[in-house]
C-alpha cells in the first residue's frame, strides 16, 4: 500500500512519485523499450498516483498528457496529480515578465490537457539578476486565478526561500536532490522546511540507478556514460568519496535489503522517506516492474541499528559539500558543465 502525504491542507499526494526526467531526450536508459504510457499506467495501478515532470523536460509534458487521456478513459474515478515546473531559461532571466510566465504556464496546461496545474515548482538561476520574487508572485497570481493549484520551489536553498518569505510569498514544498550519497538537504534546509510546514520532495534517491542491485560489485567504468543521468550521478559518487566508498555503502544497503526480502532500491527510498521534513520521494521508472521494486519501501521500516550501519558510511563521506544545488549552479565546475540552461526556447 503506497502511503500518502498531505502537502497542503486538502491536498494529498502519494509518498512515492513517478519522475519523468528519464523519459526526456538524453536521459532514457538504453534498452528501455517498454511503452511509456504503459509504464506510467503500471505505476498508477500500484497506487503511485502523483507524477513529476517539467516544462524543460523535452517531450515529457506531452507524454503525461497522453497518459492522462488514457487513464481517464479507463479509470476516471481515480484521480492523478501531475506536478510540473517553471524554469525560465538562463539567458532569458533579464527579460522575464508576467507575459513570459503566462506563456509558459499556459503552454504546460495545453501540453498536459488540463485546466489547472496541480503544482508548479519554481526555480531562478541567478542571484545577480533581479526578478525572482516578482516571478514567484506572478505564479501565485495564476494560482489565485485558478490556473495553478499550488506553488512550490525546486533547488532553492534556505537563503533564497527566506527572500521569498520576506516578500510575502508562501510555498508548499521544495524539490531537491536527496539520497544516501547526497545529504545536502539535511540540516538547515530540513529545519527551515519543517518549521514552516514546507514539504521536501526528494529526487535522486536512487542516484540515477546507481543505488540499485544493478551496480552491486561492478567495476568502476564509464559504462552507459552517454546517458546524462548517469554522468550526473557519477559525479556525485566522486563527491561522496569515490567508487570504493560507494561500493561499500551499496553492499551495506544490499545486506539490509536482503534481511527485509526487498531489493536495494527499496532501502534507498526508505532511507530518504525517513529523513525529517521529507513529504515524498521521486523515483523514475522507464520499464514495467521497476516501480514495484521501489514501492517495496512501504513494506518495512529501517531499525535504529540499520540506520546506524548506513550512517557509518555517510558520516565518513567528504561530500557532496555545500548547500543544495550549489555545485550544480557553478557553470565552470564539472556539475554545472553538464547542465542545459535554455530548454524553454523550443
VOPAGU-2260 file (C-alpha; in pm, 1 decimal, decimal comma):
REM VOPAGU-2260
SITE   aa  ch    i         X         Y         Z
SITE  UNK   A    0       0,0       0,0       0,0
SITE  UNK   A    1     153,0     330,1    -109,7
SITE  UNK   A    2     143,9     578,2     176,7
SITE  UNK   A    3      18,4     930,8     120,4
SITE  UNK   A    4     128,5    1270,0     247,4
SITE  UNK   A    5     -67,0    1591,3     298,2
SITE  UNK   A    6     139,6    1850,4     115,8
SITE  UNK   A    7    -109,9    2129,7     182,0
SITE  UNK   A    8    -450,0    2143,5     353,0
SITE  UNK   A    9    -681,1    1922,7     148,8
SITE  UNK   A   10    -407,5    1823,2     -95,5
SITE  UNK   A   11    -255,1    1479,0     -50,9
SITE  UNK   A   12      -0,7    1309,8    -274,3
SITE  UNK   A   13     144,2     962,2    -296,0
SITE  UNK   A   14     469,8     949,0     -98,2
SITE  UNK   A   15     629,2     777,7    -397,5
SITE  UNK   A   16     614,9     994,7    -708,3
SITE  UNK   A   17     687,1     875,7   -1060,5
SITE  UNK   A   18     950,2    1109,6   -1204,6
SITE  UNK   A   19     964,0    1194,9   -1572,8
SITE  UNK   A   20    1322,6    1317,4   -1617,5
SITE  UNK   A   21    1443,6     988,1   -1762,7
SITE  UNK   A   22    1174,1     998,7   -2030,7
SITE  UNK   A   23    1322,8    1320,8   -2169,5
SITE  UNK   A   24    1573,2    1346,5   -2450,4
SITE  UNK   A   25    1922,9    1239,6   -2346,3
SITE  UNK   A   26    1817,2    1065,9   -2025,9
SITE  UNK   A   27    1627,8     748,4   -2105,7
SITE  UNK   A   28    1829,6     437,3   -2031,6
SITE  UNK   A   29    1945,6     226,4   -2326,8
SITE  UNK   A   30    1722,9     -76,9   -2365,1
SITE  UNK   A   31    1418,5      91,1   -2205,5
SITE  UNK   A   32    1185,4     -20,7   -2482,6
SITE  UNK   A   33     858,0     -52,1   -2289,2
SITE  UNK   A   34     576,1     177,1   -2397,4
SITE  UNK   A   35     596,5     489,4   -2179,2
SITE  UNK   A   36     220,9     524,1   -2126,7
SITE  UNK   A   37     209,3     158,5   -2023,6
SITE  UNK   A   38     490,1     219,0   -1771,1
SITE  UNK   A   39     308,2     519,5   -1622,1
SITE  UNK   A   40     -18,8     326,4   -1607,7
SITE  UNK   A   41     150,5      42,4   -1419,7
SITE  UNK   A   42     269,0     291,2   -1157,1
SITE  UNK   A   43     -77,5     440,2   -1115,3
SITE  UNK   A   44    -224,7      92,3   -1073,3
SITE  UNK   A   45      21,8      36,8    -785,6
SITE  UNK   A   46    -105,9     347,9    -610,2
SITE  UNK   A   47     167,8     581,9    -730,3
SITE  UNK   A   48     -83,2     844,8    -839,2
SITE  UNK   A   49     141,7    1152,7    -832,7
SITE  UNK   A   50     372,0    1222,4   -1126,7
SITE  UNK   A   51     650,9    1476,3   -1172,0
SITE  UNK   A   52     766,0    1648,7   -1489,8
SITE  UNK   A   53     887,1    1991,0   -1602,1
SITE  UNK   A   54     848,4    2249,5   -1871,8
SITE  UNK   A   55    1214,4    2183,8   -1959,6
SITE  UNK   A   56    1192,8    1801,8   -1980,1
SITE  UNK   A   57    1174,3    1773,4   -2355,8
SITE  UNK   A   58     858,6    1591,2   -2460,0
SITE  UNK   A   59     753,0    1480,2   -2110,5
SITE  UNK   A   60     457,0    1712,3   -2052,4
SITE  UNK   A   61     314,0    1590,6   -2384,0
SITE  UNK   A   62     376,7    1229,1   -2278,8
SITE  UNK   A   63     197,7    1287,2   -1949,6
SITE  UNK   A   64     -89,6    1444,0   -2141,9
SITE  UNK   A   65    -128,6    1122,7   -2343,0
SITE  UNK   A   66    -111,2     920,4   -2022,7
SITE  UNK   A   67    -378,1    1134,5   -1855,3
SITE  UNK   A   68    -614,3    1089,4   -2150,1
SITE  UNK   A   69    -560,7     713,3   -2146,8
SITE  UNK   A   70    -605,9     692,6   -1769,1
SITE  UNK   A   71    -928,1     893,8   -1769,2
SITE  UNK   A   72   -1074,5     659,7   -2029,1
SITE  UNK   A   73   -1013,5     350,9   -1813,8
SITE  UNK   A   74   -1006,8     472,1   -1451,0
SITE  UNK   A   75   -1199,0     800,5   -1438,0
SITE  UNK   A   76   -1270,7     777,5   -1063,9
SITE  UNK   A   77    -905,5     750,4    -958,3
SITE  UNK   A   78    -750,4    1099,7    -957,4
SITE  UNK   A   79    -399,5    1156,4   -1089,4
SITE  UNK   A   80    -184,5    1452,8    -989,1
SITE  UNK   A   81      83,0    1592,1   -1216,8
SITE  UNK   A   82     349,9    1824,5   -1077,8
SITE  UNK   A   83     543,0    2032,1   -1327,6
SITE  UNK   A   84     798,1    2312,0   -1304,3
SITE  UNK   A   85     861,7    2663,9   -1418,7
SITE  UNK   A   86    1230,4    2708,1   -1502,4
SITE  UNK   A   87    1291,9    3020,8   -1711,7
SITE  UNK   A   88    1584,6    2999,0   -1948,6
SITE  UNK   A   89    1915,0    3121,9   -1807,8
SITE  UNK   A   90    1958,8    3363,3   -2096,5
SITE  UNK   A   91    1604,7    3498,0   -2065,8
SITE  UNK   A   92    1617,2    3593,8   -1697,0
SITE  UNK   A   93    1672,4    3968,7   -1757,5
SITE  UNK   A   94    1357,2    3986,4   -1970,0
SITE  UNK   A   95    1123,1    3755,5   -1777,8
SITE  UNK   A   96     794,3    3936,8   -1720,8
SITE  UNK   A   97     433,2    3848,9   -1646,4
SITE  UNK   A   98     361,2    3759,9   -2009,2
SITE  UNK   A   99     659,4    3520,2   -2014,9
SITE  UNK   A  100     526,0    3343,1   -1705,5
SITE  UNK   A  101     174,8    3329,8   -1850,3
SITE  UNK   A  102     304,5    3185,1   -2176,6
SITE  UNK   A  103     498,0    2901,2   -2014,4
SITE  UNK   A  104     217,7    2811,2   -1773,5
SITE  UNK   A  105     -46,0    2811,6   -2047,3
SITE  UNK   A  106     181,6    2600,2   -2264,1
SITE  UNK   A  107     207,7    2346,0   -1980,3
SITE  UNK   A  108    -171,2    2345,6   -1945,5
SITE  UNK   A  109    -206,8    2276,2   -2317,6
SITE  UNK   A  110      59,1    2005,9   -2324,3
SITE  UNK   A  111     -95,7    1823,4   -2029,6
SITE  UNK   A  112    -451,9    1881,1   -2148,7
SITE  UNK   A  113    -572,0    2011,3   -1810,7
SITE  UNK   A  114    -749,7    2323,8   -1691,8
SITE  UNK   A  115    -536,6    2366,0   -1379,4
SITE  UNK   A  116    -180,7    2262,9   -1292,9
SITE  UNK   A  117    -171,5    2073,1    -963,8
SITE  UNK   A  118     171,0    2201,3    -856,3
SITE  UNK   A  119     423,0    2430,6   -1022,1
SITE  UNK   A  120     777,8    2415,6    -881,2
SITE  UNK   A  121     975,8    2730,8    -944,4
SITE  UNK   A  122    1347,4    2790,3    -998,5
SITE  UNK   A  123    1556,6    3102,9   -1060,5
SITE  UNK   A  124    1910,1    3058,1   -1191,5
SITE  UNK   A  125    2096,9    3373,7   -1090,5
SITE  UNK   A  126    2115,3    3596,7    -783,2
SITE  UNK   A  127    2275,6    3877,1    -986,7
SITE  UNK   A  128    1961,4    3912,1   -1199,7
SITE  UNK   A  129    1661,0    4060,9   -1017,5
SITE  UNK   A  130    1314,7    3918,8   -1068,1
SITE  UNK   A  131    1296,2    3604,2    -857,1
SITE  UNK   A  132    1037,8    3746,7    -618,3
SITE  UNK   A  133     829,5    3904,6    -896,0
SITE  UNK   A  134     827,6    3581,9   -1094,0
SITE  UNK   A  135     714,0    3379,7    -794,1
SITE  UNK   A  136     445,7    3640,1    -730,6
SITE  UNK   A  137     316,1    3608,8   -1087,0
SITE  UNK   A  138     292,1    3233,3   -1040,3
SITE  UNK   A  139      94,6    3293,3    -722,5
SITE  UNK   A  140    -133,7    3527,9    -918,2
SITE  UNK   A  141    -202,6    3243,8   -1161,4
SITE  UNK   A  142    -277,3    3026,0    -859,7
SITE  UNK   A  143    -530,9    3283,3    -741,4
SITE  UNK   A  144    -683,1    3284,2   -1091,0
SITE  UNK   A  145    -734,1    2907,1   -1076,6
SITE  UNK   A  146    -470,8    2814,8   -1335,7
SITE  UNK   A  147    -237,5    2666,5   -1072,0
SITE  UNK   A  148    -343,2    2483,0    -757,4
SITE  UNK   A  149     -20,7    2514,6    -556,7
SITE  UNK   A  150     316,4    2688,9    -599,6
SITE  UNK   A  151     640,0    2534,5    -477,4
SITE  UNK   A  152    1014,9    2571,3    -526,5
SITE  UNK   A  153    1280,5    2347,1    -669,1
SITE  UNK   A  154    1651,6    2350,4    -585,5
SITE  UNK   A  155    1627,3    2664,6    -372,1
SITE  UNK   A  156    1849,0    2692,9     -64,8
SITE  UNK   A  157    1735,5    2849,6     261,1
SITE  UNK   A  158    1865,3    3199,2     184,3
SITE  UNK   A  159    1653,8    3216,0    -131,6
SITE  UNK   A  160    1349,7    3070,3      41,7
SITE  UNK   A  161    1384,2    3339,6     308,4
SITE  UNK   A  162    1384,7    3606,2      37,5
SITE  UNK   A  163    1056,7    3473,6     -99,8
SITE  UNK   A  164     912,4    3450,6     250,3
SITE  UNK   A  165    1013,4    3811,4     320,0
SITE  UNK   A  166     827,8    3911,4       3,0
SITE  UNK   A  167     511,6    3758,4     149,2
SITE  UNK   A  168     513,6    3450,1     -71,4
SITE  UNK   A  169     414,9    3114,5      76,0
SITE  UNK   A  170     529,5    2795,0     -94,9
SITE  UNK   A  171     410,0    2444,7      -9,1
SITE  UNK   A  172     722,0    2244,5     -99,5
SITE  UNK   A  173    1080,2    2246,8    -220,6
SITE  UNK   A  174    1204,2    1974,8    -455,0
SITE  UNK   A  175    1573,0    1895,5    -401,4
SITE  UNK   A  176    1820,8    1616,2    -463,8
SITE  UNK   A  177    1843,8    1389,1    -157,8
SITE  UNK   A  178    1992,8    1042,0    -118,3
SITE  UNK   A  179    2233,7     837,2      87,4
SITE  UNK   A  180    2501,3     968,7    -149,0
SITE  UNK   A  181    2388,2    1332,1    -122,9
SITE  UNK   A  182    2273,0    1460,7     215,2
SITE  UNK   A  183    2297,0    1831,7     139,5
SITE  UNK   A  184    1929,2    1900,0     230,1
SITE  UNK   A  185    1981,5    1772,8     585,2
SITE  UNK   A  186    2043,8    2036,1     847,2
SITE  UNK   A  187    1949,7    2394,0     760,0
SITE  UNK   A  188    1707,4    2319,8     477,7
SITE  UNK   A  189    1530,8    2039,3     662,2
SITE  UNK   A  190    1499,9    2258,9     971,9
SITE  UNK   A  191    1363,4    2550,8     771,1
SITE  UNK   A  192    1109,0    2342,3     580,6
SITE  UNK   A  193     994,4    2155,4     891,0
SITE  UNK   A  194     941,1    2478,6    1082,8
SITE  UNK   A  195     718,7    2615,9     805,7
SITE  UNK   A  196     526,5    2302,2     708,0
SITE  UNK   A  197     700,4    2312,6     371,0
SITE  UNK   A  198     741,3    1959,6     243,4
SITE  UNK   A  199    1067,5    1838,3      95,9
SITE  UNK   A  200    1011,1    1646,3    -226,1
SITE  UNK   A  201    1325,0    1443,5    -284,5
SITE  UNK   A  202    1459,8    1346,7    -623,9
SITE  UNK   A  203    1769,3    1140,3    -697,4
SITE  UNK   A  204    1702,2     891,1    -417,0
SITE  UNK   A  205    1832,7     612,2    -642,4
SITE  UNK   A  206    2111,8     829,2    -786,2
SITE  UNK   A  207    2002,0     761,6   -1141,2
SITE  UNK   A  208    2003,5     387,3   -1072,1
SITE  UNK   A  209    2342,6     367,9    -901,5
SITE  UNK   A  210    2172,5     280,0    -570,4
SITE  UNK   A  211    2023,1     -41,8    -705,4
SITE  UNK   A  212    2129,2    -405,3    -731,9
SITE  UNK   A  213    2233,4    -339,1   -1092,0
SITE  UNK   A  214    2564,5    -183,2    -977,7
SITE  UNK   A  215    2648,2    -403,2    -678,7
SITE  UNK   A  216    3004,7    -528,1    -718,4
SITE  UNK   A  217    3050,9    -350,2   -1051,2
SITE  UNK   A  218    3391,7    -222,0   -1154,9
SITE  UNK   A  219    3447,4     149,5   -1188,4
SITE  UNK   A  220    3384,6     224,1   -1554,2
SITE  UNK   A  221    3224,2     468,8   -1792,0
SITE  UNK   A  222    2958,2     220,3   -1896,0
SITE  UNK   A  223    2640,6     392,8   -2013,4
SITE  UNK   A  224    2818,3     728,1   -1981,9
SITE  UNK   A  225    2623,0     854,3   -2281,7
SITE  UNK   A  226    2322,4     879,8   -2050,9
SITE  UNK   A  227    2332,2    1224,4   -1886,3
SITE  UNK   A  228    2158,7    1098,4   -1574,1
SITE  UNK   A  229    2440,2     852,2   -1506,3
SITE  UNK   A  230    2702,7    1114,7   -1584,0
SITE  UNK   A  231    2540,4    1346,9   -1328,9
SITE  UNK   A  232    2524,4    1090,2   -1051,2
SITE  UNK   A  233    2869,6     951,1   -1125,2
SITE  UNK   A  234    2995,9    1296,0   -1028,1
SITE  UNK   A  235    2800,5    1267,5    -701,8
SITE  UNK   A  236    2978,4     936,6    -632,1
SITE  UNK   A  237    3309,5    1117,9    -673,6
SITE  UNK   A  238    3195,4    1381,2    -421,9
SITE  UNK   A  239    3081,0    1107,7    -183,4
SITE  UNK   A  240    3432,0     966,8    -169,2
SITE  UNK   A  241    3484,1     764,0    -483,9
SITE  UNK   A  242    3390,3     426,6    -621,8
SITE  UNK   A  243    3522,7     212,2    -335,2
SITE  UNK   A  244    3332,4     412,8     -72,3
SITE  UNK   A  245    3017,7     397,1    -283,4
SITE  UNK   A  246    3050,5      20,3    -329,9
SITE  UNK   A  247    3093,5     -28,2      45,5
SITE  UNK   A  248    2772,7     166,8     107,3
SITE  UNK   A  249    2590,2     -25,4    -165,3
SITE  UNK   A  250    2699,2    -358,9     -14,1
SITE  UNK   A  251    2567,5    -247,2     326,8
SITE  UNK   A  252    2237,8    -146,1     168,4
SITE  UNK   A  253    2210,8    -478,4     -14,6
SITE  UNK   A  254    2268,7    -671,6     306,9
SITE  UNK   A  255    1996,4    -473,2     483,0
SITE  UNK   A  256    1765,0    -523,8     186,3
SITE  UNK   A  257    1818,5    -899,7     193,4
SITE  UNK   A  258    1714,2    -904,4     558,4
SITE  UNK   A  259    1381,9    -747,9     465,4
SITE  UNK   A  260    1327,8    -952,0     149,5
SITE  UNK   A  261    1341,5    -646,6     -77,3
SITE  UNK   A  262    1581,2    -505,5    -334,4
SITE  UNK   A  263    1840,9    -240,9    -262,3
SITE  UNK   A  264    1634,5      30,3    -430,9
SITE  UNK   A  265    1367,0      -7,9    -162,4
SITE  UNK   A  266    1625,0      61,0     110,4
SITE  UNK   A  267    1740,3     373,4     -78,0
SITE  UNK   A  268    1383,3     504,4     -97,2
SITE  UNK   A  269    1300,1     408,3     262,0
SITE  UNK   A  270    1605,4     591,5     398,6
SITE  UNK   A  271    1506,3     918,1     228,7
SITE  UNK   A  272    1143,7     884,7     340,7
SITE  UNK   A  273    1270,7     855,9     698,6
SITE  UNK   A  274    1452,5    1191,5     687,3
SITE  UNK   A  275    1298,8    1493,4     868,1
SITE  UNK   A  276    1075,6    1706,7     650,6
SITE  UNK   A  277    1055,1    1467,9     355,6
SITE  UNK   A  278     699,5    1454,0     220,1
SITE  UNK   A  279     764,7    1230,5     -80,8
SITE  UNK   A  280    1035,4    1068,1    -290,7
SITE  UNK   A  281    1052,5    1090,4    -668,4
SITE  UNK   A  282    1168,4     778,2    -847,2
SITE  UNK   A  283    1200,0     729,0   -1219,4
SITE  UNK   A  284    1094,9     414,2   -1399,9
SITE  UNK   A  285    1113,2     354,9   -1773,3
SITE  UNK   A  286    1027,4     -15,6   -1767,8
SITE  UNK   A  287     725,6    -201,2   -1635,5
SITE  UNK   A  288     813,8    -359,2   -1299,5
SITE  UNK   A  289    1072,0    -103,6   -1187,7
SITE  UNK   A  290     832,5      99,5    -975,8
SITE  UNK   A  291     701,9    -208,6    -796,6
SITE  UNK   A  292    1052,2    -273,5    -659,7
SITE  UNK   A  293    1070,4      85,1    -534,0
SITE  UNK   A  294     722,8      58,6    -381,6
SITE  UNK   A  295     851,5    -219,6    -156,8
SITE  UNK   A  296     987,7      66,5      56,2
SITE  UNK   A  297     643,3      73,1     217,1
SITE  UNK   A  298     657,8    -291,4     324,6
SITE  UNK   A  299     919,2    -247,8     600,2
SITE  UNK   A  300    1090,2       1,3     830,6
SITE  UNK   A  301    1459,6      50,5     892,0
SITE  UNK   A  302    1559,6     -21,9    1250,3
SITE  UNK   A  303    1775,7     211,8    1455,6
SITE  UNK   A  304    2063,5     -33,8    1414,1
SITE  UNK   A  305    2019,7     -34,8    1036,6
SITE  UNK   A  306    2019,8     344,2    1029,1
SITE  UNK   A  307    2341,1     336,2    1233,1
SITE  UNK   A  308    2500,3      93,4     988,0
SITE  UNK   A  309    2422,6     327,7     699,5
SITE  UNK   A  310    2536,2     632,3     897,4
SITE  UNK   A  311    2882,4     484,0     941,0
SITE  UNK   A  312    2926,1     519,0     565,9
SITE  UNK   A  313    2762,8     860,3     523,6
SITE  UNK   A  314    2941,9    1008,2     826,4
SITE  UNK   A  315    3276,5     913,8     669,9
SITE  UNK   A  316    3190,1    1070,3     332,9
SITE  UNK   A  317    3361,0    1400,3     248,9
SITE  UNK   A  318    3068,6    1526,9      42,0
SITE  UNK   A  319    2888,9    1641,4    -152,9
SITE  UNK   A  320    2959,0    1963,0      34,1
SITE  UNK   A  321    2784,8    2297,6      32,2
SITE  UNK   A  322    2423,7    2398,5       0,4
SITE  UNK   A  323    2156,9    2234,7    -211,4
SITE  UNK   A  324    2226,4    2278,3    -583,7
SITE  UNK   A  325    2539,1    2483,5    -509,5
SITE  UNK   A  326    2768,1    2253,1    -708,1
SITE  UNK   A  327    2525,0    2248,2    -998,2
SITE  UNK   A  328    2497,5    2627,6   -1013,4
SITE  UNK   A  329    2870,4    2665,3   -1080,9
SITE  UNK   A  330    2874,1    2671,7   -1461,3
SITE  UNK   A  331    3252,3    2632,5   -1465,5
SITE  UNK   A  332    3256,8    2324,6   -1243,8
SITE  UNK   A  333    3204,7    1962,9   -1351,8
SITE  UNK   A  334    2846,1    1952,7   -1223,0
SITE  UNK   A  335    2746,1    2276,5   -1394,0
SITE  UNK   A  336    2914,1    2199,1   -1724,6
SITE  UNK   A  337    2678,3    1907,5   -1794,2
SITE  UNK   A  338    2366,6    2117,0   -1730,1
SITE  UNK   A  339    2144,5    2252,2   -2007,3
SITE  UNK   A  340    2026,4    2604,1   -1938,3
SITE  UNK   A  341    1796,8    2713,4   -2219,9
SITE  UNK   A  342    1539,2    2440,7   -2281,5
SITE  UNK   A  343    1223,9    2655,8   -2285,7
SITE  UNK   A  344    1301,9    2813,5   -2622,0
SITE  UNK   A  345    1186,4    2511,0   -2817,2
